Amino acid sequence: MAVCGNRVYSSDDEGIVSVWDGRSSSSHLCRSNLSWHDGAVNALAILRTNDTGEHALLSGGEDGWLHVWRTRTDTWYSCKGAPTESGESINCIAVQGRTVASGGSVFGTIHLWRVGADDSPPEVQRVVFLQQHYLLAPIRSLHVFGSTLLCGEASGQVCVWDTSTGTQLPQLHCTDGVKNLTVLSDGTIVGGGDGHDRLTIWQHYINRHGVYE
């Protein structure tokens, strides 16, 4: 799900993104349905496009395309990133500032995107393609903090990337598949796994400049 103002966005396995009125007392009031995806929609994220408060909705799914939607009018704007020959889908999307990361589910591929300044809707251009050659586990979660990208895998591995250079940093490990990742206000990295009802907290952290240490 994703939230922008009073709008709540949800997705389903049929390629539909539903727009709900969050102000309504009724849980059944759907404003509209957005349909451009060919297959299940796995990930939604909200991107702030300029300093005047304009936002865009990003959606990704089994078809491998990153779609951009106007939140003010709930209309489709563009799609980016042709699917790979291997059938790579988009499993998750993470946004910070004008940096967008999208992760695939087959060969551990990650795409980094940059959003042009003051574009409304945004012009999203792919700038970096990251391939974890040694790992064939699906990507389950992404988190961008400063210049650091955290990538959680179904295998329990967390790969760490420097988005400014596209280089991989020392990785982290968890006993379970990593379904969620976040960074606390002090820079501590926390991950949630598939089992054992526990969180994993790593000693590594990200400093106030967004640099992994």
ROVOKE-674599 format. One line per 8 residues: for each residue x, y, z of N, C-alpha, C. Coordinates in Angstrom, 2 decimals, m for minus. Example, Ala and Ser with C-alpha at 12.3 -4.5 7.8 and 13.67 -1.06 7.14 Angstrom:
13.19 m5.69 7.80 12.30 m4.50 7.80 13.20 m3.30 7.80  12.85 m2.25 7.08 13.67 m1.06 7.14 12.90 0.03 7.87
END
This chain:
0.83 m1.20 0.00 0.00 0.00 0.00 0.87 1.25 0.00  0.25 2.37 m0.38 0.94 3.66 m0.35 m0.10 4.72 m0.01  0.34 5.80 0.65 m0.57 6.86 1.07 m0.03 8.20 0.59  m0.91 9.02 0.01 m0.55 10.37 m0.40 m1.71 11.29 m0.05  m1.52 12.12 0.99 m2.61 12.96 1.45 m3.77 12.13 1.93  m4.95 12.35 1.36 m6.15 11.60 1.73 m6.38 10.39 0.84  m5.46 10.14 m0.08 m5.60 9.00 m0.97 m4.81 7.80 m0.45  m5.44 6.64 m0.50 m4.77 5.39 m0.15 m4.76 4.51 m1.40
m3.57 4.00 m1.74 m3.42 3.18 m2.94 m3.15 1.73 m2.53  m3.85 0.81 m3.19 m3.62 m0.61 m2.97 m3.52 m1.28 m4.33  m2.98 m2.51 m4.36 m2.79 m3.22 m5.63 m3.21 m4.67 m5.48  m3.38 m5.34 m6.63 m3.80 m6.74 m6.58 m3.07 m7.57 m7.63  m3.43 m8.84 m7.71 m2.76 m9.78 m8.61 m3.24 m9.66 m10.05  m4.25 m8.82 m10.29 m4.80 m8.67 m11.64 m4.23 m7.46 m12.37  m3.26 m6.78 m11.76 m2.66 m5.61 m12.41 m3.39 m4.31 m12.14  m4.26 m4.29 m11.14 m5.06 m3.11 m10.83 m4.49 m2.39 m9.61
m4.39 m1.05 m9.72 m4.08 m0.20 m8.57 m5.36 0.55 m8.21  m5.87 0.32 m7.01 m7.11 0.95 m6.57 m6.80 2.19 m5.75  m7.62 3.22 m5.94 m7.46 4.49 m5.22 m8.64 4.64 m4.27  m8.34 4.78 m2.97 m9.38 4.84 m1.95 m9.39 6.21 m1.30  m10.57 6.65 m0.89 m10.73 7.92 m0.19 m10.52 7.69 1.30  m9.38 8.14 1.82 m9.06 7.92 3.22 m9.90 8.75 4.17  m10.60 9.75 3.67 m11.43 10.60 4.53 m12.79 9.98 4.81  m13.16 9.01 4.01 m14.50 8.43 4.14 m14.60 7.50 5.34
m15.73 7.52 5.99 m15.97 6.59 7.10 m16.25 5.19 6.58  m16.53 5.08 5.29 m16.79 3.78 4.68 m15.50 3.20 4.14  m15.22 1.95 4.47 m14.01 1.29 3.99 m14.17 0.78 2.57  m15.35 1.01 1.95 m15.62 0.47 0.63 m15.67 1.55 m0.46  m15.30 2.79 m0.11 m15.39 3.86 m1.08 m14.12 3.93 m1.92  m14.18 3.38 m3.12 m13.05 3.38 m4.05 m13.25 4.51 m5.05  m12.27 5.40 m5.15 m12.37 6.54 m6.06 m12.22 6.11 m7.51  m11.24 5.25 m7.77 m10.99 4.81 m9.15 m10.06 3.61 m9.15
m9.94 2.97 m10.30 m9.01 1.87 m10.51 m8.06 2.23 m11.65  m6.78 2.06 m11.42 m5.76 2.36 m12.42 m5.24 1.06 m13.00  m5.23 0.96 m14.31 m4.88 m0.31 m14.94 m3.97 m0.09 m16.14  m2.67 m0.43 m15.96 m1.72 m0.44 m17.07 m0.81 m1.65 m17.00  m0.73 m2.28 m15.85 0.17 m3.41 m15.67 m0.38 m4.68 m16.31  0.52 m5.51 m16.80 0.16 m6.82 m17.34 0.61 m7.87 m16.33  m0.22 m8.15 m15.36 0.14 m9.06 m14.28 0.07 m8.39 m12.94  0.40 m9.13 m11.89 0.29 m8.65 m10.51 1.14 m7.42 m10.27
0.62 m6.50 m9.45 1.36 m5.32 m9.01 1.91 m5.62 m7.61  3.24 m5.65 m7.50 3.87 m6.07 m6.25 4.29 m4.93 m5.34  4.50 m3.73 m5.89 5.10 m2.66 m5.09 4.52 m1.30 m5.48  4.31 m0.46 m4.45 3.84 0.91 m4.64 4.70 1.84 m3.80  4.93 3.05 m4.27 5.68 4.04 m3.52 5.28 5.43 m3.96  5.40 6.40 m3.06 5.08 7.79 m3.35 6.37 8.59 m3.48  6.44 9.39 m4.53 7.62 10.22 m4.81 7.21 11.68 m4.82  7.90 12.49 m4.03 7.67 13.94 m4.07 8.46 14.51 m5.24
7.78 15.21 m6.14 8.42 15.61 m7.39 9.01 17.01 m7.38  8.52 17.89 m6.49 9.08 19.25 m6.43 8.78 19.86 m5.06  9.24 21.08 m4.87 9.11 21.74 m3.57 7.72 22.32 m3.32  6.84 22.24 m4.29 5.50 22.78 m4.13 4.51 21.73 m3.63  5.00 20.54 m3.35 4.14 19.50 m2.80 3.54 18.56 m3.81  3.96 18.63 m5.06 3.47 17.71 m6.07 4.06 16.31 m5.82  3.23 15.29 m6.03 3.66 13.92 m5.81 3.30 13.04 m7.00  4.02 11.93 m7.10 3.71 10.92 m8.11 3.66 9.56 m7.44
2.85 8.68 m7.98 2.78 7.30 m7.52 3.62 6.44 m8.45  4.48 5.61 m7.87 5.27 4.64 m8.62 4.70 3.25 m8.36  4.57 2.45 m9.41 4.08 1.08 m9.24 4.94 0.13 m10.06  5.17 m1.05 m9.52 5.97 m2.06 m10.21 5.40 m3.43 m9.98  5.59 m4.33 m10.95 5.00 m5.65 m10.80 5.65 m6.72 m11.64  4.87 m7.76 m11.91 5.38 m8.95 m12.60 5.80 m8.66 m14.03  5.26 m7.62 m14.64 5.61 m7.32 m16.03 6.97 m6.63 m16.16  7.58 m6.23 m15.04 8.91 m5.63 m15.06 8.95 m4.15 m15.36
7.81 m3.49 m15.49 7.78 m2.07 m15.82 7.57 m1.23 m14.56  8.23 m0.08 m14.51 8.02 0.91 m13.45 7.09 1.98 m14.02  5.87 2.05 m13.49 4.88 3.00 m13.99 4.84 4.23 m13.08  4.62 5.39 m13.70 4.53 6.67 m12.99 3.12 7.22 m13.20  2.48 7.62 m12.07 1.10 8.11 m12.12 1.02 9.49 m11.48  0.16 10.33 m12.01 m0.13 11.63 m11.40 m1.09 11.43 m10.23  m0.68 11.83 m9.02 m1.56 11.64 m7.87 m2.67 12.69 m7.82  m2.43 13.86 m8.40 m3.46 14.90 m8.35 m4.70 14.51 m9.13
m4.49 13.82 m10.26 m5.61 13.45 m11.12 m5.83 11.94 m11.21  m4.93 11.16 m10.57 m5.00 9.69 m10.63 m5.02 9.19 m12.07  m4.08 9.70 m12.85 m3.96 9.29 m14.25 m2.54 8.82 m14.53  m2.42 7.93 m15.52 m1.12 7.38 m15.91 m0.29 8.43 m16.63  1.02 8.43 m16.36 1.91 9.38 m17.02 2.93 8.71 m17.93  3.66 7.73 m17.42 4.69 7.08 m18.23 5.08 5.75 m17.60  5.86 4.96 m18.34 6.45 3.75 m17.79 7.91 3.69 m18.20  8.73 3.09 m17.36 10.16 3.07 m17.57 10.70 1.66 m17.37
11.79 1.36 m18.07 12.52 0.13 m17.83 11.95 m1.09 m18.49  12.44 m1.42 m19.69 11.94 m2.60 m20.37 12.27 m3.85 m19.59  11.36 m4.82 m19.53 11.63 m6.08 m18.84 12.83 m6.78 m19.45  13.59 m7.48 m18.63 14.75 m8.21 m19.12 14.31 m9.51 m19.78  15.20 m10.09 m20.56 14.88 m11.32 m21.25 14.61 m12.47 m20.28  15.16 m12.37 m19.08 14.99 m13.44 m18.10 13.62 m13.39 m17.42  12.82 m12.36 m17.74 11.51 m12.23 m17.12 11.57 m11.61 m15.75  12.54 m10.75 m15.52 12.70 m10.10 m14.23 11.52 m9.21 m13.90
10.93 m9.39 m12.74 9.83 m8.55 m12.30 10.32 m7.53 m11.29  9.45 m6.60 m10.92 9.75 m5.65 m9.84 9.03 m6.13 m8.59  9.82 m6.42 m7.57 9.28 m6.96 m6.33 9.08 m5.89 m5.26  9.91 m4.83 m5.30 9.84 m3.79 m4.28 10.42 m2.49 m4.82  9.99 m1.38 m4.23 10.44 m0.05 m4.62 10.77 0.72 m3.35  11.89 1.46 m3.37 12.26 2.32 m2.26 12.58 3.71 m2.80  12.19 4.74 m2.05 12.36 6.12 m2.49 13.00 6.93 m1.38  14.01 7.75 m1.74 14.48 8.79 m0.84 14.90 9.99 m1.68
14.28 11.11 m1.40 14.58 12.29 m2.19 14.26 12.05 m3.65  15.26 12.24 m4.51 15.09 12.03 m5.95 15.73 10.72 m6.41  16.04 9.85 m5.46 16.59 8.54 m5.80 15.52 7.47 m5.62  15.36 6.63 m6.64 14.40 5.53 m6.60 15.15 4.24 m6.87  14.89 3.22 m6.06 15.47 1.89 m6.28 14.34 0.90 m6.50  14.49 0.04 m7.52 13.51 m1.03 m7.74 14.25 m2.35 m7.82  13.69 m3.38 m7.18 14.36 m4.67 m7.09 13.57 m5.76 m7.75  14.29 m6.70 m8.39 13.67 m7.81 m9.10 13.57 m9.07 m8.27
12.95 m10.09 m8.87 12.65 m11.30 m8.10 13.29 m12.56 m8.65  14.08 m12.44 m9.70 14.64 m13.65 m10.30 16.14 m13.76 m10.06  16.92 m12.81 m10.54 18.37 m12.89 m10.45 18.98 m11.82 m9.55  18.19 m11.26 m8.64 18.74 m10.30 m7.70 19.18 m9.01 m8.35  18.48 m8.56 m9.37 18.85 m7.32 m10.05 18.21 m6.11 m9.38  18.93 m5.01 m9.39 18.46 m3.76 m8.82 18.66 m2.65 m9.85  17.65 m1.81 m10.01 17.76 m0.64 m10.87 17.70 0.60 m9.99  18.62 1.53 m10.23 18.59 2.83 m9.56 18.13 3.87 m10.58
17.26 4.77 m10.12 16.70 5.80 m10.99 16.91 7.17 m10.35  17.09 8.17 m11.19 17.18 9.55 m10.72 16.02 10.33 m11.31  15.44 11.19 m10.49 14.30 11.98 m10.91 14.76 13.40 m11.18  14.41 13.94 m12.34 14.80 15.29 m12.70 14.20 16.33 m11.77  14.91 17.41 m11.57 14.46 18.48 m10.68 13.26 19.22 m11.26  12.29 19.49 m10.40 11.14 20.33 m10.73 10.29 19.79 m11.86  10.35 18.50 m12.08 9.48 17.88 m13.08 8.18 17.46 m12.42  7.07 17.74 m13.05 5.79 17.33 m12.50 4.84 17.00 m13.66
4.57 15.70 m13.89 5.12 14.52 m13.24 6.61 14.36 m13.53  7.28 13.49 m12.79 8.74 13.40 m12.91 9.20 12.67 m14.16  10.35 13.08 m14.66 11.04 12.32 m15.69 12.03 11.41 m14.98  11.75 10.12 m15.01 12.57 9.15 m14.29 13.53 8.50 m15.27  14.82 8.59 m15.00 15.84 8.04 m15.88 16.69 7.03 m15.11  16.88 5.85 m15.70 17.71 4.84 m15.05 19.17 5.22 m15.20  19.90 5.21 m14.08 21.31 5.62 m14.10 22.26 4.49 m13.71  21.80 3.52 m12.94 22.68 2.45 m12.47 21.91 1.12 m12.53
22.60 0.09 m12.97 22.04 m1.27 m12.95 22.98 m2.13 m12.12  22.49 m2.69 m11.02 23.30 m3.48 m10.11 22.92 m4.94 m10.23  23.91 m5.80 m10.36 23.65 m7.24 m10.49 24.43 m7.99 m9.44  23.71 m8.72 m8.62 24.37 m9.56 m7.63 24.62 m10.93 m8.27  25.74 m11.04 m8.96 26.01 m12.18 m9.82 26.01 m13.51 m9.06  26.42 m13.48 m7.81 26.61 m14.72 m7.07 25.34 m15.15 m6.35  24.29 m14.39 m6.45 23.10 m14.66 m5.65 21.87 m14.72 m6.54  21.15 m15.84 m6.46 19.96 m16.00 m7.28 18.69 m15.96 m6.43
18.78 m15.42 m5.22 17.62 m15.35 m4.34 16.79 m14.11 m4.66  15.46 m14.22 m4.57 14.61 m13.06 m4.85 14.86 m11.92 m3.87  14.73 m10.69 m4.35 14.82 m9.51 m3.51 13.48 m9.32 m2.80  13.52 m9.17 m1.48 12.29 m9.06 m0.69 12.05 m7.64 m0.18  13.13 m6.88 0.01 12.95 m5.54 0.56 14.10 m4.64 0.16  13.81 m3.35 0.05 14.81 m2.33 m0.27 14.62 m1.15 0.67  15.73 m0.50 1.01 15.66 0.71 1.82 16.82 1.62 1.41  16.49 2.88 1.08 17.51 3.86 0.71 17.65 4.85 1.85
18.89 5.08 2.27 19.16 6.04 3.34 20.43 6.79 2.95  20.29 8.07 2.61 21.45 8.82 2.13 21.98 8.20 0.85  23.26 7.91 0.82 23.88 7.29 m0.36 23.98 5.78 m0.21  23.31 5.22 0.81 23.38 3.78 1.07 22.08 3.10 0.68  22.20 1.98 m0.06 21.06 1.17 m0.43 21.18 m0.18 0.26  20.15 m0.57 1.01 20.08 m1.88 1.66 19.13 m2.76 0.87  19.55 m3.99 0.62 18.77 m4.92 m0.20 18.63 m6.24 0.55  17.42 m6.56 1.00 17.17 m7.80 1.74 16.74 m8.92 0.83
17.33 m10.09 1.01 17.07 m11.24 0.15 16.27 m12.32 0.88  15.63 m13.17 0.10 14.91 m14.30 0.67 15.85 m15.28 1.36  17.13 m15.25 1.00 18.12 m16.15 1.59 18.57 m15.70 2.97  18.20 m14.48 3.39 18.66 m13.95 4.67 19.85 m13.03 4.54  20.32 m12.81 3.35 21.46 m11.92 3.13 20.97 m10.50 2.87  21.71 m9.53 3.40 21.45 m8.12 3.14 22.66 m7.55 2.42  22.47 m7.19 1.17 23.54 m6.58 0.39 23.48 m5.07 0.57  24.64 m4.45 0.63 24.74 m3.02 0.88 25.46 m2.38 m0.30
24.90 m1.30 m0.83 25.46 m0.64 m1.99 25.67 0.84 m1.71  26.72 1.40 m2.30 26.93 2.85 m2.31 26.30 3.36 m3.61  25.19 4.08 m3.50 24.48 4.51 m4.70 25.22 5.59 m5.47  26.15 6.29 m4.82 26.88 7.34 m5.51 27.93 6.78 m6.47  28.40 5.56 m6.20 29.42 4.95 m7.05 28.97 3.64 m7.70  27.87 3.06 m7.19 27.40 1.79 m7.71 28.23 0.61 m7.25  29.00 0.78 m6.19 29.86 m0.29 m5.68 29.21 m0.98 m4.49  29.55 m2.27 m4.33 28.99 m3.05 m3.24 29.89 m2.96 m2.02
29.26 m2.85 m0.84 29.95 m2.73 0.43 29.80 m4.05 1.19  30.52 m4.22 2.32 30.39 m5.46 3.09 28.94 m5.76 3.44  28.55 m7.01 3.25 27.16 m7.39 3.42 26.84 m7.85 4.84  25.55 m7.91 5.13 25.05 m8.35 6.42 24.32 m9.67 6.24  24.10 m10.39 7.36 23.46 m11.70 7.27 22.40 m11.84 8.35  21.34 m12.57 8.01 20.25 m12.86 8.93 19.91 m14.34 8.78  19.45 m14.98 9.86 19.15 m16.41 9.78 17.88 m16.69 8.98  17.02 m15.68 8.85 15.77 m15.84 8.10 15.81 m14.99 6.84
14.87 m15.24 5.94 14.70 m14.36 4.81 14.30 m12.97 5.29  14.86 m11.93 4.68 14.62 m10.56 5.13 13.42 m9.99 4.38  12.33 m9.74 5.10 11.12 m9.23 4.47 11.01 m7.72 4.58  11.61 m7.12 5.62 11.52 m5.68 5.84 12.84 m5.15 6.34  13.18 m3.95 5.91 14.39 m3.27 6.37 14.06 m1.82 6.69  14.71 m1.30 7.72 14.57 0.12 8.02 15.83 0.59 8.73  15.99 1.90 8.82 17.12 2.51 9.52 16.55 3.43 10.58  16.96 3.22 11.85 16.48 4.05 12.95 17.11 5.43 12.89
16.59 6.34 13.72 17.06 7.73 13.69 18.54 7.86 14.01  19.11 6.90 14.78 20.53 6.95 15.10 21.38 6.22 14.07  20.76 5.72 12.99 21.50 5.05 11.93 21.59 3.55 12.07  21.03 2.97 13.15 21.07 1.53 13.35 20.19 0.83 12.31  20.69 m0.27 11.75 19.97 m1.02 10.72 19.18 m2.15 11.38  17.89 m2.23 11.06 17.00 m3.23 11.64 16.31 m3.99 10.50  16.23 m5.32 10.65 15.58 m6.15 9.64 14.58 m7.10 10.26  13.49 m7.36 9.56 12.49 m8.32 10.00 12.50 m9.52 9.08
12.52 m10.74 9.67 12.62 m11.96 8.89 11.31 m12.71 8.75  11.41 m13.93 8.22 10.23 m14.74 7.95 9.72 m15.49 9.19  10.60 m15.75 10.14 10.16 m16.59 11.25 10.74 m16.19 12.59  10.43 m16.98 13.58 10.98 m16.87 14.94 10.52 m15.61 15.66  9.59 m14.83 15.10 9.01 m13.67 15.78 10.08 m12.77 16.38  11.05 m12.38 15.58 12.11 m11.54 16.10 12.60 m10.58 15.04  13.30 m9.55 15.51 13.97 m8.60 14.64 15.47 m8.82 14.72  16.16 m8.48 13.66 17.63 m8.54 13.66 18.16 m7.12 13.66
19.05 m6.82 14.61 19.67 m5.50 14.71 21.17 m5.68 14.49  21.70 m4.97 13.49 23.10 m5.10 13.16 23.94 m4.01 13.81  25.17 m4.37 14.14 26.08 m3.42 14.75 26.52 m2.35 13.75  26.54 m2.71 12.46 26.84 m1.70 11.47 25.75 m0.64 11.48  26.10 0.57 11.12 25.10 1.62 11.08 25.42 2.61 9.97  24.46 3.47 9.70 24.61 4.50 8.68 24.69 5.85 9.39  25.75 6.60 9.14 25.94 7.85 9.87 25.01 8.96 9.35  25.11 10.12 9.97 24.17 11.20 9.66 24.32 11.74 8.24
25.43 11.38 7.59 25.64 11.78 6.21 25.12 10.73 5.22  24.51 9.66 5.76 23.97 8.61 4.92 25.01 7.64 4.42  26.17 7.58 5.11 27.27 6.71 4.69 27.32 5.49 5.61  27.42 4.32 5.02 27.45 3.05 5.75 28.81 2.85 6.40  28.80 2.43 7.68 30.07 2.22 8.40 30.05 0.85 9.08
END
